[in-house]
Amino acid sequence: MSKRNEYIPQTVTHPGLTLREKLVELGMSQKEFAVRTGKPEQTIVKVINGESSLTPDMAVQFESVLAIPANFWLKRQQNYDEAVAREKRRDLFISGIDWARSFPCAKMTQLGWLPKTEEEEQQVEALLCFFGISGHQAWEDFYCGLKLKVSFRISLAHSREPFAISAWLRQGELEAAKLVAPSFNAKTFKTNLGSIKKVMAGHPDDFFPLLQQLCLEAGVKVVYTPCLPKAPIHGSTRWLHDNIPLIQLSARYDQNDRFWFTFFHEAGHILLHGRKYISLEDDCFDAEDKAKEDQADAFAVRWTFSEEEERAVIESGALTESEIIDFAQKFGTHPAMIIGRFNHKKLLPYHIGRHFIQPVHFD
């Protein structure tokens, strides 16, 4: 965005006006000046009328005839060109006001994603800077038009809320840019998933930095991005430009069991489906490939509380809270993963062990 203390003149005249005034002062006709500079008279007329730009070649020739330094003329032309460009830019901001109104800007500002602005034109400019694009048509091309299939292989055109979702995705990219990761190593990632499962089982207060670090060691970036209104996203996996996989999580339901299942689901996409598949776990967005989503779900089940482990618990008969704790320790998981699964399948009353379903905090 433009710096608030930057001085931008509201009115900048074309250097042709100064040339006209100087010729009048000298009593020199445009024709004579054209002959003296060796330029066609029509070229001089167009410059004087502001219809053509004054070139470096002209500036040097004007210096010889008028004894005014070439850099004076070039600076005047530069200032004029910049003023014209800024005026066009302002028109673009005005034309993008309706586009900007489609984003949850109030929430994005509250979260610190956007600066506070007083005018709608400033809000448009802030959004363009946030997305790293020059205009709202570029946003359309990137997120909805599939103009860059290499970078973004899914279109949000048919999503009910492409604006909020694109903002959530973009914030994830900005957060990921702050992390430094080595090249992706699938073997290391698989190994570290065992350590990550131990973090899940203990769910300490600093679980997220521990998760981030274990993933970074394998060349995987993990970021937390709060949900936006109208963007009910659980998580996403995609590969960044440097071929580093990014897992972006929202903790939408603010529950440890759902958070960890979502993480392992996204990890499954990385290990099972590679660079070409983009995961966007959104209640309003159809998965690109349901079979791959089912595979990622099965991967998450194996790592959090497998079907074999589930059967073993069911075969034990009636469950008490102490038995759930024992099974969790035996399987190296968190009691919430057992309770959450059985609650979902209506195999366990909600009053048993519900306190193990804990909120997730990232501060």
C-alpha positions in Angstrom: 0.0 0.0 0.0 1.1 3.6 -0.5 2.9 5.1 2.5 0.8 7.6 4.4 3.7 10.1 4.6 4.5 9.8 0.9 3.8 13.1 -0.9 1.9 12.5 -4.2 1.0 15.8 -5.9 -2.7 16.0 -6.8 -1.9 17.9 -10.1 1.1 17.2 -12.2 1.4 18.8 -15.6 2.9 17.4 -18.8 6.4 18.7 -19.6 4.9 20.0 -22.9 3.2 22.8 -20.9 6.6 24.0 -19.6 8.1 23.7 -23.1 5.2 25.8 -24.5 5.8 28.5 -21.8 9.5 28.6 -22.4 9.1 29.0 -26.2 6.7 31.9 -25.6 9.2 33.5 -23.2 11.9 33.2 -25.8 9.7 34.3 -28.7 10.5 31.1 -30.5 8.0 29.4 -32.8 7.3 25.7 -32.6 8.5 25.4 -36.2 11.8 27.1 -35.4 12.3 25.0 -32.3 11.7 21.8 -34.3 14.3 22.9 -36.8 16.8 23.7 -34.1 16.3 20.3 -32.4 16.2 18.4 -35.6 12.8 16.9 -34.8 9.7 16.8 -37.1 7.4 19.7 -36.2 4.5 17.3 -35.7 6.5 15.6 -33.0 7.2 18.8 -31.2 3.5 19.8 -31.5 2.4 16.5 -29.9 4.8 17.0 -27.0 3.6 20.5 -26.4 0.0 19.4 -26.5 0.6 16.6 -24.1 -0.1 13.9 -26.7 3.3 12.3 -26.7 6.0 11.6 -24.1 9.2 13.5 -24.0 12.0 10.9 -24.6 15.6 10.9 -23.2 16.8 11.7 -26.8 14.6 14.8 -26.9 15.6 15.9 -23.4 19.3 16.0 -24.4 18.5 17.9 -27.6 16.3 20.4 -25.7 19.2 20.9 -23.3 21.4 22.2 -26.2 18.7 24.5 -27.5 17.2 25.9 -24.3 20.1 25.6 -21.9 17.8 23.6 -19.5 19.4 20.4 -18.2 18.1 17.1 -19.7 17.4 15.7 -16.3 14.9 18.6 -15.7 12.8 17.4 -18.6 13.1 13.8 -17.8 12.1 14.4 -14.2 9.0 16.3 -15.3 8.1 13.5 -17.7 8.6 10.9 -14.9 6.5 12.8 -12.4 3.7 13.2 -15.0 3.8 9.5 -16.0 3.6 8.5 -12.3 0.7 10.8 -11.7 -1.2 9.4 -14.7 -0.5 5.8 -13.5 -1.6 6.6 -10.0 -4.8 8.1 -11.3 -5.5 5.0 -13.3 -4.7 3.0 -10.2 -7.3 5.0 -8.3 -9.9 4.2 -10.9 -9.0 0.6 -10.5 -9.6 0.9 -6.7 -12.9 2.5 -7.3 -14.0 -0.3 -9.7 -13.0 -2.9 -7.2 -15.2 -1.6 -4.3 -18.0 -4.1 -5.0 -15.4 -6.9 -5.2 -13.9 -5.9 -1.9 -17.3 -5.9 -0.2 -17.5 -9.6 -0.9 -14.7 -10.4 1.6 -15.1 -10.6 5.4 -12.9 -7.5 5.7 -14.0 -6.7 9.3 -12.9 -10.1 10.6 -9.7 -10.0 8.5 -8.9 -6.6 10.0 -9.7 -7.9 13.5 -7.3 -10.8 13.0 -4.6 -8.4 11.8 -4.6 -9.7 8.2 -5.6 -6.3 6.8 -4.7 -2.8 8.1 -7.4 -0.6 9.4 -8.7 1.6 6.6 -11.1 4.6 6.6 -12.2 4.5 2.9 -13.4 1.7 0.7 -10.8 2.5 -1.9 -8.1 2.0 0.7 -9.7 -1.4 1.6 -9.5 -2.4 -2.1 -5.8 -1.5 -2.1 -5.2 -3.4 1.1 -6.8 -6.5 -0.3 -4.7 -6.3 -3.5 -1.6 -6.1 -1.3 -2.8 -9.0 0.8 -3.3 -11.3 -2.2 -0.2 -10.0 -4.0 -2.1 -9.1 -7.1 -2.5 -5.9 -9.2 -6.3 -5.9 -9.7 -9.4 -7.8 -8.8 -9.5 -9.4 -12.3 -6.2 -11.1 -11.4 -7.9 -12.5 -8.3 -10.6 -13.9 -10.5 -8.1 -15.4 -12.9 -6.0 -17.0 -10.1 -8.6 -18.4 -7.8 -11.5 -19.0 -10.2 -10.3 -19.1 -13.7 -7.5 -21.7 -13.4 -5.1 -19.4 -15.3 -2.2 -20.9 -13.2 -2.9 -24.6 -13.0 0.7 -25.3 -11.9 0.3 -23.2 -8.7 -3.4 -23.7 -7.9 -5.1 -26.7 -9.5 -8.6 -26.2 -8.1 -11.1 -23.5 -9.0 -13.2 -21.8 -6.4 -15.6 -20.6 -9.1 -18.3 -23.1 -8.0 -17.7 -22.6 -4.3 -20.5 -20.8 -2.4 -17.9 -18.5 -0.7 -14.9 -18.2 -3.0 -13.9 -14.8 -1.4 -13.7 -16.0 2.2 -12.0 -19.2 1.2 -9.4 -17.6 -0.9 -8.6 -15.2 1.9 -8.2 -18.1 4.3 -5.9 -19.9 1.9 -3.8 -16.8 1.2 -3.2 -16.2 4.9 -1.9 -19.7 5.2 0.6 -19.0 2.4 1.7 -15.8 4.1 2.2 -17.6 7.4 4.0 -20.5 5.7 6.4 -18.0 4.1 7.7 -17.2 7.6 8.8 -20.8 8.2 12.1 -22.2 6.9 12.0 -25.8 5.9 14.5 -28.2 4.2 13.5 -30.2 1.1 10.6 -32.6 1.7 11.7 -36.0 2.9 8.9 -38.6 2.9 10.9 -41.1 4.9 11.6 -38.5 7.7 8.0 -37.5 7.7 6.8 -41.0 8.1 9.3 -41.5 11.0 8.3 -38.3 12.7 4.6 -39.2 12.5 5.4 -41.6 15.3 6.7 -38.8 17.5 3.7 -36.6 16.5 1.4 -39.3 17.6 3.0 -39.2 21.0 2.4 -35.4 21.1 -1.2 -36.1 20.2 -1.5 -38.7 23.1 -0.1 -36.2 25.6 -1.6 -33.1 24.1 0.7 -30.7 26.1 0.1 -27.0 26.2 2.9 -26.5 23.6 1.5 -29.2 21.3 1.4 -26.9 18.2 5.1 -25.7 18.3 6.1 -29.3 18.8 3.9 -30.4 15.8 5.3 -27.6 13.7 8.9 -28.5 14.5 8.6 -32.2 13.9 7.0 -31.5 10.5 9.6 -28.9 9.5 12.3 -31.4 10.1 10.8 -33.4 7.3 10.3 -30.4 5.0 6.6 -30.0 5.8 5.1 -26.7 6.8 2.1 -26.6 9.2 0.3 -23.4 10.0 -2.8 -22.5 12.0 -5.3 -20.1 10.4 -8.5 -19.1 12.2 -11.7 -19.7 10.4 -13.4 -16.8 8.6 -17.2 -16.2 8.4 -18.6 -18.2 5.5 -15.5 -20.3 5.2 -16.2 -23.5 7.2 -12.8 -25.1 6.4 -11.3 -27.8 8.6 -7.9 -27.9 6.8 -6.1 -27.9 3.5 -3.0 -29.5 2.0 -1.2 -28.2 -1.1 2.3 -27.8 -2.4 4.1 -24.5 -2.5 6.2 -23.1 -5.3 9.4 -24.5 -3.7 7.9 -28.0 -3.7 7.3 -27.8 0.1 4.0 -29.3 1.2 1.8 -27.0 3.4 -0.8 -28.3 5.9 -3.1 -25.5 6.9 -5.4 -26.1 9.9 -8.3 -24.1 11.3 -9.3 -26.1 14.4 -12.8 -25.2 13.3 -14.6 -27.2 16.0 -12.0 -26.3 18.7 -11.7 -29.9 19.8 -8.5 -31.9 20.2 -10.0 -35.1 18.7 -11.1 -33.3 15.5 -7.9 -31.3 15.3 -5.6 -34.4 15.4 -7.8 -36.4 13.0 -7.7 -33.5 10.5 -3.9 -33.2 10.8 -3.4 -36.9 10.1 -5.9 -36.7 7.2 -3.8 -34.0 5.6 -0.6 -35.8 6.3 -2.1 -38.8 4.5 -2.7 -36.6 1.4 1.0 -35.7 1.4 2.3 -39.3 1.6 -0.4 -41.0 -0.5 -1.3 -38.5 -3.3 1.8 -36.3 -3.9 2.2 -32.9 -5.4 -0.7 -32.9 -7.9 -3.5 -33.2 -5.4 -4.9 -30.3 -3.4 -7.0 -31.0 -0.4 -9.6 -28.5 0.8 -11.7 -29.9 3.7 -14.7 -27.6 3.4 -18.4 -28.4 4.1 -19.4 -26.4 1.0 -16.8 -27.6 -1.4 -16.9 -30.9 -3.3 -13.7 -32.9 -3.0 -11.7 -33.2 -6.2 -11.5 -37.0 -5.7 -13.7 -38.7 -3.2 -11.7 -41.9 -3.3 -8.5 -39.9 -2.3 -10.4 -38.3 0.5 -11.6 -41.7 1.7 -8.0 -42.9 1.6 -6.8 -39.9 3.7 -9.6 -40.7 6.2 -8.4 -44.3 6.5 -4.9 -43.0 7.0 -6.0 -40.8 9.8 -8.0 -43.6 11.4 -4.9 -45.9 11.4 -2.8 -43.2 13.1 -5.3 -42.0 15.7 -7.4 -45.0 16.6 -7.4 -47.9 14.2 -10.3 -50.1 13.3 -8.6 -53.1 14.9 -8.1 -51.1 18.1 -11.7 -50.0 17.9 -12.9 -53.6 17.7 -10.8 -54.6 20.6 -12.4 -51.9 22.7 -15.9 -52.9 21.6 -15.2 -56.5 22.4 -14.3 -55.6 25.9 -17.9 -54.8 26.8 -19.2 -51.9 28.7 -16.8 -49.0 28.9 -15.9 -47.0 31.9 -13.8 -43.9 32.0 -10.9 -45.8 33.6 -11.1 -48.5 30.9 -10.9 -45.8 28.2 -7.8 -44.4 29.8 -6.2 -47.8 29.9 -7.0 -48.5 26.2 -5.7 -45.1 25.2 -2.4 -45.8 27.0 -2.2 -49.3 25.5 -2.7 -47.9 21.9 -0.6 -44.8 22.4 -3.4 -42.4 21.6 -5.4 -39.8 23.5 -8.7 -40.8 25.3 -10.4 -38.1 23.2 -9.8 -40.1 20.0 -11.7 -43.1 21.5 -14.4 -41.1 23.0 -14.9 -38.9 19.9 -15.1 -42.0 17.6 -17.6 -43.8 19.8 -19.7 -40.6 20.3 -19.8 -40.2 16.5 -20.9 -43.8 16.1 -23.4 -43.4 19.0 -21.6 -46.3 20.9 -20.9 -44.3 24.0 -23.1 -42.0 26.1 -22.0 -38.4 25.9 -21.6 -38.0 29.7 -18.7 -40.6 29.8 -15.3 -39.1 29.6 -16.5 -36.0 27.9 -13.9 -33.8 29.7 -11.2 -35.5 27.7 -12.5 -33.6 24.6 -10.4 -30.5 25.2 -10.3 -27.2 23.3 -7.2 -26.4 21.3 -5.2 -23.3 22.0 -2.5 -21.8 19.7 -1.4 -18.7 21.6 
